[in-house]
Amino acid sequence: MLLVGIWHNGLSDEAVEDMANASLHVIRFLGLSLEDDVPDHSV
């Protein structure tokens, strides 16, 4: 998730979490399936 934030111009942890909840390519990059919960921004 840190890399996703850096690659998207330094997004905040909350913004990366929102992006992971909304974007299939980010979910796939993180190695999650559609049934998995996206980790909370504070993890």
Steps between C-alpha positions, in 0.01 A plus 500: 500500500793729564619459140154578364499823701845599379423419136189718513679819609516435873141418584405490866442163666125564500503585129690181419246299698216668308679433171546134590129471580403652164763378254532145373856548376613611847325204664671265256841666556459456875433130448147518638193329363163670469382318813792625714475808716737783416732566794412804708714809443645468850644152444 
